[in-house]
Structures are given as structure tokens and as C-alpha cells.
């Protein structure tokens, strides 16, 4: 999915409109491993922003993991 807040907003809006606002949305942190060790981990601040964007889009249950 990436860390574009606009893409996160679009996905959260789709979940709310097509699946319902009470469907859980889990945001997971990328960890460099195996062949992708040169890439950085997703910053926690990015996950927190994505959570805020998803809640603003109308989802009731947004969770940050990893």
C-alpha cells in the first residue's frame, strides 16, 4: 500500500462505504528482512498519521501493529 496518506484515505473511505464503518482496519509496520534489508522500517509517526487519517475518514476500529 505504501505510506501515501491520500491512498490510505481512499482505502479507508472505500472500507467505510463498501464494507461498513465497524470493519477493523489493521495498519502494519514494514520491517526490513531477508532480501529487503536495505530498506528502512516504517516510522511509527507514519503509522500514527495513517491511523488518524483512517479515523477521520469515518472508520471506528483502526489498529496499529508490529
Residue frames as a rotation matrix with the C-alpha (Angstrom) as fourth column:
UNK 1
0.571 0.821 0.000 0.00
0.821 -0.571 0.000 0.00
0.000 0.000 -1.000 0.00
UNK 2
-0.265 -0.740 0.618 2.81
0.609 -0.625 -0.488 2.40
0.747 0.247 0.617 0.81
UNK 3
-0.408 0.034 -0.912 2.74
0.857 -0.331 -0.396 5.44
-0.315 -0.943 0.106 3.06
UNK 4
-0.843 0.225 0.488 0.77
0.115 -0.811 0.573 7.89
0.525 0.540 0.658 0.93
UNK 5
-0.818 0.557 -0.143 -1.83
0.077 -0.141 -0.987 9.43
-0.570 -0.819 0.073 3.22
UNK 6
-0.322 0.719 -0.616 -4.07
-0.919 -0.393 0.023 10.09
-0.226 0.574 0.787 0.23
UNK 7
-0.421 0.124 -0.899 -4.04
-0.429 0.846 0.317 6.37
0.799 0.519 -0.303 -0.65
UNK 8
-0.932 0.095 -0.351 -4.73
0.349 0.502 -0.791 5.48
0.101 -0.860 -0.501 2.99
UNK 9
-0.633 0.731 -0.254 -7.68
-0.430 -0.605 -0.670 7.92
-0.643 -0.315 0.698 2.99
UNK 10
-0.265 0.514 -0.816 -9.03
-0.919 0.120 0.374 6.40
0.291 0.849 0.441 -0.24
UNK 11
-0.626 -0.020 -0.780 -8.79
0.010 0.999 -0.034 2.88
0.780 -0.029 -0.625 1.18
UNK 12
-0.926 0.288 -0.245 -10.38
0.266 0.035 -0.963 3.86
-0.269 -0.957 -0.109 4.50
UNK 13
-0.459 0.786 -0.414 -13.22
-0.765 -0.586 -0.266 5.60
-0.452 0.194 0.871 2.64
UNK 14
-0.324 0.304 -0.896 -13.76
-0.664 0.601 0.444 2.51
0.674 0.739 0.007 0.49
UNK 15
-0.852 -0.008 -0.524 -13.85
0.313 0.794 -0.521 0.29
0.420 -0.608 -0.674 3.58
UNK 16
-0.806 0.556 -0.203 -16.40
-0.070 -0.431 -0.900 2.61
-0.588 -0.711 0.386 5.24
UNK 17
-0.285 0.730 -0.621 -18.63
-0.905 -0.418 -0.075 2.91
-0.314 0.540 0.780 2.16
UNK 18
-0.073 0.218 -0.973 -18.44
-0.748 0.633 0.198 -0.66
0.660 0.743 0.117 0.85
UNK 19
-0.432 -0.178 -0.884 -17.84
0.258 0.915 -0.310 -2.80
0.864 -0.362 -0.350 3.95
UNK 20
0.675 0.720 -0.160 -19.04
0.416 -0.192 0.889 -0.66
0.609 -0.667 -0.429 6.84
UNK 21
0.330 -0.535 0.778 -17.54
-0.519 -0.791 -0.323 1.73
0.788 -0.297 -0.539 9.37
UNK 22
0.616 -0.043 0.787 -17.25
-0.749 0.279 0.601 -1.02
-0.245 -0.959 0.139 12.01
UNK 23
0.901 -0.403 -0.162 -14.91
0.275 0.817 -0.507 -3.24
0.337 0.412 0.847 9.95
UNK 24
0.647 -0.722 -0.245 -11.48
0.144 -0.199 0.969 -3.34
-0.749 -0.662 -0.025 11.68
UNK 25
0.874 -0.478 0.090 -8.58
-0.030 -0.238 -0.971 -1.82
0.486 0.846 -0.222 9.72
UNK 26
0.725 -0.680 -0.109 -5.09
0.394 0.279 0.876 -3.00
-0.565 -0.678 0.470 10.74
UNK 27
0.835 -0.549 -0.037 -2.08
-0.415 -0.585 -0.697 -0.89
0.361 0.597 -0.716 9.78
UNK 28
0.840 -0.543 0.002 1.18
0.465 0.720 0.515 -2.86
-0.281 -0.432 0.857 9.89
UNK 29
0.574 -0.737 -0.356 4.74
-0.606 -0.675 0.421 -1.62
-0.551 -0.026 -0.834 10.07
UNK 30
0.844 -0.409 -0.347 7.25
-0.099 0.517 -0.850 -2.73
0.527 0.752 0.396 7.44
UNK 31
0.611 -0.731 0.303 10.37
-0.371 0.074 0.926 -4.36
-0.699 -0.678 -0.226 8.87
UNK 32
0.277 -0.583 -0.764 13.45
-0.926 0.051 -0.375 -4.92
0.257 0.811 -0.526 6.68
UNK 33
0.231 -0.146 0.962 14.11
-0.464 0.852 0.241 -8.62
-0.855 -0.502 0.130 6.41
UNK 34
0.415 -0.126 0.901 15.62
0.522 0.844 -0.123 -11.22
-0.745 0.521 0.416 4.10
UNK 35
-0.172 -0.513 0.841 16.16
0.985 -0.085 0.150 -9.54
-0.005 0.854 0.520 0.70
UNK 36
0.426 0.404 0.809 14.84
0.454 -0.870 0.195 -6.12
0.783 0.284 -0.554 1.66
UNK 37
0.334 -0.346 -0.877 17.32
0.935 0.004 0.355 -5.36
-0.119 -0.938 0.324 4.43
UNK 38
-0.708 -0.673 0.212 18.46
0.700 -0.709 0.087 -2.11
0.092 0.210 0.973 2.78
UNK 39
-0.162 0.742 0.651 15.03
0.195 -0.622 0.758 -0.51
0.967 0.250 -0.044 3.20
UNK 40
-0.892 -0.175 0.416 14.15
-0.328 -0.381 -0.864 1.36
0.310 -0.908 0.283 6.40
UNK 41
-0.616 0.725 -0.309 11.37
0.780 0.505 -0.369 0.35
-0.111 -0.468 -0.876 8.78
UNK 42
0.050 0.731 0.681 8.15
0.504 -0.607 0.614 2.33
0.862 0.312 -0.399 8.56
UNK 43
-0.869 -0.356 0.343 8.38
-0.072 -0.596 -0.800 5.19
0.490 -0.720 0.492 11.05
UNK 44
-0.583 0.667 -0.465 5.92
0.796 0.351 -0.493 4.93
-0.166 -0.657 -0.735 13.94
UNK 45
-0.559 0.346 -0.753 4.85
-0.101 -0.930 -0.352 8.53
-0.823 -0.121 0.556 13.23
UNK 46
-0.804 0.259 -0.535 3.74
-0.562 -0.038 0.826 7.47
0.194 0.965 0.176 9.73
UNK 47
-0.673 0.571 -0.470 1.55
0.517 0.818 0.253 4.73
0.529 -0.073 -0.846 11.22
UNK 48
-0.515 0.474 -0.714 0.09
0.625 -0.362 -0.691 7.20
-0.586 -0.803 -0.109 13.70
UNK 49
-0.677 0.249 -0.693 -0.73
-0.513 -0.834 0.201 9.61
-0.528 0.492 0.693 10.86
UNK 50
-0.793 0.379 -0.477 -2.32
-0.245 0.519 0.819 6.80
0.558 0.766 -0.318 8.85
UNK 51
-0.612 0.576 -0.542 -4.41
0.788 0.508 -0.349 5.87
0.074 -0.640 -0.764 11.89
UNK 52
-0.531 0.383 -0.756 -5.58
0.157 -0.833 -0.531 9.48
-0.833 -0.401 0.382 12.29
UNK 53
-0.762 0.215 -0.611 -6.45
-0.642 -0.372 0.670 9.73
-0.084 0.903 0.422 8.58
UNK 54
-0.769 0.456 -0.448 -8.43
0.192 0.833 0.519 6.48
0.610 0.313 -0.728 8.76
UNK 55
-0.512 0.584 -0.631 -10.37
0.787 0.025 -0.616 7.62
-0.344 -0.812 -0.472 11.82
UNK 56
-0.582 0.250 -0.774 -11.09
-0.253 -0.960 -0.121 10.97
-0.773 0.125 0.622 10.13
UNK 57
-0.830 0.257 -0.495 -12.41
-0.468 0.164 0.869 9.03
0.305 0.952 -0.016 7.11
UNK 58
0.034 0.969 0.245 -15.03
-0.945 -0.049 0.323 7.54
0.325 -0.243 0.914 9.41
UNK 59
0.010 -0.064 -0.998 -13.69
0.028 0.998 -0.064 4.15
1.000 -0.028 0.012 10.47
UNK 60
0.723 0.383 0.575 -14.41
-0.536 -0.214 0.817 3.20
0.436 -0.899 0.050 14.08
UNK 61
0.825 -0.399 0.399 -11.77
-0.055 0.646 0.761 0.50
-0.562 -0.650 0.511 14.64
UNK 62
0.716 -0.689 -0.116 -8.26
-0.251 -0.099 -0.963 1.27
0.652 0.718 -0.244 13.38
UNK 63
0.901 -0.412 0.132 -5.31
0.052 0.406 0.913 -0.60
-0.430 -0.816 0.387 14.88
UNK 64
0.440 -0.859 -0.261 -1.55
-0.825 -0.272 -0.495 -0.13
0.354 0.433 -0.829 14.57
UNK 65
0.969 -0.101 0.225 0.52
-0.003 0.908 0.420 -3.31
-0.246 -0.407 0.880 14.64
UNK 66
0.539 -0.842 0.035 4.12
0.694 0.420 -0.584 -4.58
0.477 0.339 0.811 14.54
